Amino acid sequence: MGNCFGSRIGSDSPYKTTSGSASPSSSSGWAWRRKGKGGVSVSSSRVSSSPSTTVPPTPRSEGEILQSANVKSFAFTELKTATRNFRPDSVLGEGGFGSVFKGWVDETTFAPARPGTGMVIAVKKLNQEGFQGHREWLAEVNYLGQLSHPNLVRLVGYCLEDEQRLLVYEFMPRGSLENHLFRRGSHFQPLSWNLRMKVALGAAKGLAFLHSDNAKVIYRDFKTSNVLLDSSYNAKLSDFGLAKDGPTGDKSHVSTRVMGTHGYAAPEYLATGHLTAKSDVYSFGVVLLEMLSGRRALDKNRPAGEHNLVEWARPYLTSKRRVFRILDARLGGQYSLPGAQKTAALAMQCLSGDARARPGMAQVVTALEQLQDAKETAAGAGQGKAFVRMRGGGGSGAGRQQRQPEPMAVRRLPAAPLRSHPE
């Protein structure tokens, strides 16, 4: 899984959630269910984002959260056996939260299994002490124990035993998007243009589901290290320690302490502590820009004036003729210039300083789906499409350019955690 759980500080209280529970669905596995009018259960499949009747969130105790979670409660000894006593050579990733270990369990009973048999799991073992670490652990159980979607990582179970707090996830064999974009080495090959667009679309669908009436959750920590990839490069969002219920009733925002990761947080959230779904949209724009450029959101090893990716790239994003200058040289020129221009335009919309001008994630999904379906993808390489050769900076020199349609209406450094402000 690599460094699949990025560095950041803790969350607000996870003791609130939208009312509802997950129930088995014969057609699509676990589905989100909530009580509608008259107490009738209204369900939607895990791939749906259609509106459903909602009720205001209510405070829930730790016991209620754990009892309602549709995941397995593991004994600590079970996870010790599954991970071969948390052997160092089983470590998949490490961070301020602790370590993630590879393990094996039986696919049916979830009992520990011999290495190489059964189902592969990733066991996150927290070493954080105090209430903050426990709150983030509980927030993950709260959300991932209730919500299910193809673009959210599956929480298999948890362990709460004495001071031990662990989370058990499905194993994501290709690790994090962060590793593929920024790490060098034979194990992490550069992502092609088409794969980048596939990952962007999958991550966008995950956020769109969280923002939908089926969930009404603000993710609050969208970044490349929290986007995990399965064997087919399907993107899934992980690490819900900072997730928070969205506003209810006639409220436009949630007032909260400023938390997240430097370089990804929306400016209005930093300034006021007012959190909305559009805060996640801004973070998505930053990650989309990272995927276009191959640069980190913040990188102090860059020359002066290029430390902050958004500030450096903004002048290029606003010019269709200059967009190619920010594109990742590791693409090797294998991308569609019209597709890159439209993707840059989408990123620019997501990064608008005015939150009201940003598109909703459902609109972002539609735009990315249109890009993926269009003939402007790199699948047309060598078939007369307008491709470019890379040169200079993060970018390239433009080759022959065709008349373009209007854009759609968009060295390793750890990300620094934000400072928290009193609520």
N, C-alpha and C positions, 0 to 999 in steps of 0.2 A: 504494500500500500504506500510505501514511501512515506514522506512527510505529509500524511494525509490530513492531519489536524493542525491547522495553523496556530501561530502564537497570538494570543489575545487575552485580555482580562475577562473577569467574570460577567455574569448576567444579572439582570433584574430578577425579581421574584418570579419563579415559574409556577407559582401556586394558583394560577388562573388558566383556564382553557375554555375553548368553545364547548358548549354542552353537547355531548354525544359520545358514541363509542363505536368501535369497529366490529363488524359482523361478517361472517363468512358469506361470500358470494359465489355461487356455483359457476358463474361465467368468468369472473375476473379475480379470483382470490379474495383477499380482504378488501372490504369497501368501507368508506366512511359513512356512518349513519348518525343522524341527529333527529331529535324529536320535532315534528312539524306541528301544525295546528291540531288541536284536539288530542295531542299526545301520540299521533300517528307517526310511525317511523318513516322518514324519507331517506332513501338511500341513493347513492350514485356510485358508479363503478370507479375504480381507481384511475381510469384514464379520462374521466369526465371532469369538466370544469363548469357545468351548467349550474345556474343559480338554484339554491335550495332555501327552505325556510330556516331562519336562524333565531337563536335566543341569546340574550346577553350572557357573557361569560360570568361564571360564579367562582368564588374562592374555593379551592379544593385542598384538603390536607394531603400530607405525604402518603398516608395510608390509602386515601381515595385514589390518588394517582397510580400507585403501585397496583392496587386491586383492579383498576379498570384497564391497565395496560394489557394488550393482547400479545404478550411475549412471554417467554419462559423465564422463571426465576431460577437461576443456577446457584448451586452450592459452590463455595470457593474451591473446595477439593476437586470438584468436577472440572473447573477451568484450569486448575493446576495440572491435572492429568491431560486435558485436551491440548495444552500448550507445552507439554513435557516439562513441567515445573518452571514455566516462563524462561526457558533457556535463552541465553543471549543470541544464539544463532537463529532464533525464531522471531527476532525483533523486525517489525515491518516499518516502524517509524517512531520518532521520539520528539518530545516537545515539553513546554512548561507544564502541560497537563499530566505527563507521565509517559508511558510507552504503549505501543500497539504490538501485539504478538500474534503470530500465525498459529492456528490450532485446527483440530479436526473433531467433528462430532458425527454421530449417526444421523442420517437424514430424516429418520422418522421419530426416533425417541430423543434425539439431542444428547444422548449419553456420549461420554468421551470415546473416541475411536482411534485406531492406530494411524500414525502418520501415513498419508497417501491413500487413505480409505475414507469413505463417507463424504461429508460436506466440509469444505474448507471455510473457516471462520476467521475473523479478525477480532481480537480481544483487547479492548482499550482499558488499561489498568491505571487508574488515577493515583497520582501521588500528592495531589493538592491537599493541604490541610485546612481545617476550619470550615466555616459555613459556606464560603463562596464556592469552593470546589464541590461541595455537596449540592448546592443550588444548581450549578451547571449540569451536574450528573442527573439530577432530578428533572431538569428541563428537557433533556434528551429523552428520558423515559416518557415524560408527559406528552411530547409531540410525536416522536417516532413510534411510540407505543399505541398511538391512536390513528395516525395518518398513514395511508399507503398509496403509493403512486410509482409508476415505472421509473420516474426520474428523481426519486428520493431513495437513499440507501436504506436497505431493510435492516431494522433492528431485530435481531433474533432473540435477545434476552438481556438480562442484567443480573448482577450479584450485589447484594447489600448484606454484608456480614461483618459485625463488629466495625472496625475502621476501614474495611475493604469495600471499595466501590469500583465495580467493573461494568463495562458495556460490551455486548457481543453483537457484532455486525456480520452481514454477508461479506465475503472476501471479494475485493475488487482487484483483479489480477494486474491491471495496467496502471494502478496507482493513481496519483493525482495529476490534474492538468498542469499544475505548477511544475512538476518534474519534467513533463514533456516539453514545456515551453522554455524552461530556463536551465535545466541540467544538461550537462554534456556527457557523452559516453555511449558505448555500444548498446546499452540497455534502453536508452532513451533516444530513439530516432526522432528527427524533426517531424512534426505533424504536417501532413499535406494540407493544401487549401481546403479540399473537400472534407477532410476529417475535422479541421477547425470549425467549419460551418456546421458539421453534424454535431459536434460537442456544444457549440453555441446554442443550437436549436434545442438540444436535450436539456441543457441547463435552464434555458428560458422557459421551457415547458414546466420544469420543476417549480420555478418561481411563480409562474402563472397559476399553477395549482394552489400554491400556498396563499396567494392573494385572492383566490376565488371565494365565492360564498360557501364552498364546501369546507373551507379551512379557516380563512380570515386570519392568517398568520403573517407577521413580518419577520423575515429571516434574520436580518440585521448583521450578518457576517458573511456576505457573499464575496468570495475571493477565489483565486485559482487553487489554493491548497485545499479548499473545501469542495471542489468539484472532482469527484472520483470517476474512474473509467473502468468499465467491465471489459471482458475479452474482445468485444466487438466495438469498443470505443463509444458505448452508450454512456452518457453523462448522468451522474446521480449526485444530488446534494447531500452532504454529510455535516455533522457537527451542529447540532441545534442548541448548544449551550446558551446562546445569546438570543434565541428566538423569542418573540413576544406576541401576545394576542393583539390584533389590530383594533382600531377604534370601533366603538359600537354606538348604536343610536344615531344621534345627530352630531356626534363628535367628529372632527376632521382629522385629529391626530391623537397620538399617545404621548404624554409628557413623561420623559424618562431620563435617567442618567445617560450621558454620552458614552457609548461603548462601541467597540468594533475594532477596526484596524486602520491605521494611518494610510492615507492614499486612496482608500475605498469609500470612506464615509461622505455622505452628501453635505454640501456646505451649509444648508439651512439647518440640518440636524446638528452639526458641530456648533452652530451659532446659538441655537435656541433649545436644543434637546427635544424638539418636536419630531416625532417619528411617524412616518406614513409609508405606505407601500411604494411611493415614489422615491423613498430613500433607497430601497432595494434596486429600483430601476437605475439610479445613478451608479450604484456599485456594479451593476451589470454592464453599464457603459464602460466603466474602467476596465473590467475583465475583457470585454470585447476589444478594447483598444490594445490591451496586452497581447491578445491573440493575433491582432493585425500586425503589431510591431515587433513582437518577440522581446519586448522590454518590460521590466518590472514597473509597477505603479510608482514606487519610490526606489531610487538607486543612486546613492551618494557617490558611487564609483564612476558615474558618468561625468562628463565635463560640466562646468558651471552653466547653468541655464537649462540643463537637461535632467536634473535630479527628479523633478516631478513630471511624470509622463503626460498627464492631462494638460498641464500648462505648456509643455514643450510641443505637444502634438496639435493643440487647438488651431493654430494658424494653418496647418496643412489640411486639417479636416474640413475647413471651410472653403477650400479650393479644389475643385475636381482635377485641375491640372497639376496640383502639387501633392495629391494624396499618395502617389507612389513613393514619395520620399520617406514615408514613415514605415513602409512595409518591411516585414522581416526578411533579411537577406537569406535566412535558412530555407525560405520557400523556393529559392533557386530560380525565380522568375516564373514558376509554374502556378500562375493564378490568372484569373480573368480581371482585366482592368475595370470593365464596367461593374463586375460583381464587387470588386474591392471598393470602388467609389460608392456604391449603394450601401455596403456594409459600414463604411466610414461615415456616411450620412446618418445612418441609424445610430451609430455610436455617439455622434454629435448631438442628436436629439435626446438620447438618454442622459447625456452630460450637461444638459441645459441648466444654467444657474437658476432658472425659474422652475420650481418643481411642477407647477401646473402645465408647463409646456412639454414636459416629458411624456412619452407615450406610456400607456399601461402595458404590463407584461403580455397580456393577450394580444395587443397590437404588435408587440415585438415578435411574438411567435409567428403571427401571420406574415410579417415582413420577411423573416428568416425562411419560412416555408416557401414563399414566393421566390426567394433567392436560390434556394436549393432546387426548386423545380425548374428554374429558368435555364436556358441554354448558355447562360453566362457563367456557369461553373467551370472549373478546371477540367471537366470531362471532355471539353472541346479542344484540349491542347493538341496542337499539330493539325487542326482542322480549319485553319484560317481565322481563328479567333484573335482578338487583340491581346496578346501577351507582351510582357516587358522583360527586359534583362535588368538585373539588379546592379546598382553601383552606388558607391558613396554611403555615408551615414547609416541610417537604418533602412535606407531606401534605394532608389534605382533611377535609371534614366528611362524616360518613356520611349517606347518603340513607336511604330506607326499607330496613330490614334484614330478611331472611328468616331462619327458623331454619336453622342451618348444620349439615351433617354434620361428624363429627369430622375433624380435620386428618389428613393422611396420615402414616403412621408411617415435610415439611420447610418558572470561572476556571482553568485548566490548571496543574497542578503535577506535575512529574516524580516518580515513585516513588523513594524513597531506597533505595539498596542496603544490605543488611545487612552488618555487620562480620563478618569471619570469625574463628573461634577455632581454635587448633591442634587437630588431631585427636589 
